[in-house]
């Protein structure tokens, strides 16, 4: 779940982990280019809240547009669209 969308200046992404394990949450642009890894760690079971501030891995603001949050665990892969409006 991503709220709000469209967003400015940041989006909240809720990650529900049914079991403990490795979680990777990354943001990609419309062309599939990696913008930033938000989480790449072992997380305990439960609900976790992650924020994306609309910046890339170097800390630079990205342009308005559509982006994708991709969640990968050992048991699933999910991709959700979000829109940044500056």
Protein Blocks (a to p, Z undefined) as FASTA:
>chain_A
ZZdddddfbdcdddddfbgcddddddddfkopafbdfbdcdddedddddddehiafkopa
cdedddddddddfkbccdddddddZZ
